[in-house]
Amino acid sequence: MSPRYFLRSLLLLILAAFSANASNWLYLAKLSSVGSISEEETCEKLKGLIQRQVQMCKRNLEVMDSVRRGAQLAIEECQFQFRNRRWNCSTLDSLPVFGKVVTQGTREAAFVYAISSAGVAFAVTRACSSGELDKCGCDRTVHGVSPQGFQWSGCSDNIAYGVAFSQSFVDVRERSKGASSSRALMNLHNNEAGRKAILNNMRVECKCHGVSGSCEVKTCWKAMPPFRKVGNVLKEKFDGATEVEQRKIGSTKVLVPKNSQFKPHTDEDLVYLDSSPDFCDHDLKNGVLGTSGRHCNKTSKAIDGCELMCCGRGFHTDEVEVVERCSCKFHWCCFVKCKQCHRLVEMHTCR
Amino acid sequence: MAGAIIENMSTKKLCIVGGILLVFQVIAFLVGGLIAPSPTTAVSYLANKCVDVEKNHQKTKWYLSWGSNPCEKIRDFDEAVSRQIEANDIVFSIHAPHPHNEMSPWFQFMLYVLHVDIAFKMDNQIKNNAEITFNVSLGYRDDMVSEWQPMAYAEETRKLKCAFNYPKTKENEDSFYDCDVLSFMEIGTVAHKFYLVNIRLPVHEKKGINVGIGDIRDIRLVGIHQNGGFTKVWFAMKTVLTPSIFTIMVWYWRRITMMTRPPVLLEKVIFALGISMTFINIPVEWFSIGFEWTWMLLFGDIRQGIFYAMLLSFWIIFCGEHMMDQNERNRFSSYWKQVGPIAVGAFCLFVFDMCERGVQLKNPFYSIWTTDVGTELAMAFIIVAGICLCLYFLFLCFMVFQVFRNISGKQSSLPAMSKARRLHYEGLIFRFKFLMLITLACAAMTVIFFIVSQVTEGHWKWGGYTVELNSAFFTGIYGMWNLYVFALMFLYAPSHKNYGEDQSIGDLGISSGEELQLTTTITHVDGPTEVYKLARKEAQE
């Protein structure tokens, strides 16, 4: 660990310690510099985990690096998908990671929960495929494995393990409360929707290998979609999310659309309880940074256009010289040789 | 072929035989569906990115990302950029199988396909007709501690076939191309427990090697092998089937040699079909458990090819021998027009298989499809084989049509014939229609199951049971053709009933009065030839 990393991690740990009241495991992503989570004591020190998650951490130490990687992936993807919106998924260096926005039952919260549970499933599955984890598809505690084992019938897909782990790790908070409150129901639903976004977009690939390579024998497998694709799917679900309320049907509590004329939501749809604030003004108490100082697109009429982005406060325009890479020569990895090109660009910034 | 058992058998006995065969058929399906797991398994591997820190680019050093002596690993290439690691220093390492598992000889073969994840960059796009070149080495070991033993090394080039499904804008940078899977490696034996694949993608700008292949993020391999459980069930089935087919074959041939006349063509062809079936059945695969025989895949292909060619020839000859027209056949050479396409088609597929799997014996990474010339050559062979097959089916359909036309012609004149001749023709017609029926049933079953296994997911959940459709398809269809050959040899063997009397009749034919003919049934030792004589006489009348 380099000294730079060490300092940063120390800083983050101190920051975390001051906001111990909240609990959000996504904070793991912010602890990217703790180094590898390889000892049980580390689990205790991780901020943002609830007691049950700490126990899981101790039992599945090798998986924790993937969980952290999943959290990072989720945040990166969230920021990419929301780069042109008023709420741009900006994170705070304190808990809760996304500010208060996510602690309320808003659309944004729905997206964050979905993308983060998908992120964990994705990262754990990837780690399985690269042989980093011991259990994975051949673990008998995960459903769908024949008792005879690898040599008789092979192992189940790694994605099954990834999803199962995500279920047990991410959902544990809501489950431990006893899934009764409407918020818990919403979170559980959105977590599942996130994982479904991976499962329902698995790409099926096949190979024929019969006599002379004919399709007499064909083997198919499922390949995980790129995480960008998962993000795109969830962003679409975000745009079409359903506002729901809790109702009691029989003895169980369920979420139903608030507007009874709407189609009931499916497993893959995102649901939310509260409408979102407009995210216009800086409101530190609620963790809203506001759009002041954000870049906007003068010609666009959409949410990234200056009109909407700046909430009618207006914007100022600067001419900035940007240095860009141009006429580059690339290798497939690691090597880039470029010229520098200077270009004058108009930048619009919200007041 | 005369006086076959099927003609002399009562309907009741025929039903009993049919019922017994049906029971075995159901057993064959159930064995595959309930006992065996799915035929093959695909395991996906994500390559670990190791760094060749010594920068010596030696072939001899092996890179494994875990274990006692792990390589220096990087998570992604952004890390490599910041550390000034070059493309040539990166080794993709894949260990098969995953930790805590072992490969086993029961897997029979290993087939690997390669998938490259390439991200879209505005200024680093994949060139048209881009090719990716990799140096790949394959090693094995049988325990976790010993040194890796080299098994194969090759420098291979594959065409990148990638499409980008989004608009090519700055917004969509970092989205992945949609690339076709590349064939990577095929080995016909799994004699060792652990395998290690090391792949390098060397860049050589002057030679234009690995230039313009985009921004590679990951390499994934998918390993396909036969499931051990399926192999065991399969072997068991073969081991049971071999003696049964062999026994009936010996019995059949004894019946034929006991006759005074030499065997006719149709009898010889049925016997040859029995031999080719036995040839497939003989479970030589048992040796693959103990020996490292890479040619087993190729050998299996050849055996299947011989059987298919034999089966197709049999159908043609069977139709021809039941034509009931004036032509004298009973010679193999009179079928050259129909059998010719089979021979040409089978030969084409054999050459193609030798070019693909034959060369793979030497270089497991070889594939004929990777070069333009190879692709054209392979396509040429396959197209010729396809044309031959179409030609064959045209001939077959035409012959079947002819037979049915002759049958309907004969049927209208049957009442006018003498009893002896009538019985003779009725026997022929029955024999033909019966085979036609079971052949169509078998072919339809094969096609239906093939389609079902292609479109469905491969297994059905039935309460607590999982029915493996694909395995049921393989064992069931394999069992079915065995039963088909079995039934053929049993039912179309010369009957005992007229066998003694045939000698007394000699070649008297119809001249010896109808009373005698009735008891023996008309069918004579000389079989079809006699029929043709009859037919010719009839024509002369």
Interface residues (C-beta under 8 A of the other chain):
Chain A: R126 C128 S129 S130 G131 E132 D134 C136 G137 C138 S146 Q148 F150 Q151 W152 S153 G154 C155 D157 N158 E205 K207 H209 V211 S212 G213 C215 E216 V217 K218 T219 C220 W221 A223 P226 R228 K229 R325 C326 C328 F330 H331 W332 C333 C334 F335 V336
Chain B: P37 S38 P39 T40 T41 A42 V43 S44 Y45 L46 A47 N48 S65 W66 F77 A80 V81 Q84 I85 E86 A87 I90 H95 P97 H98 P99 H100 N101 E102 S104 W106 L111 V113 H115 D117 K121 D123 N124 D174 S175 F176 V181 E186 L201 V203 N210 V211 I213 G214 D215 I216 R220 V222 I224 N227 G228 G229 F230 G300 D301 Q304 G305 L349 F352 D353 E356 R357 F450 Q454 G458
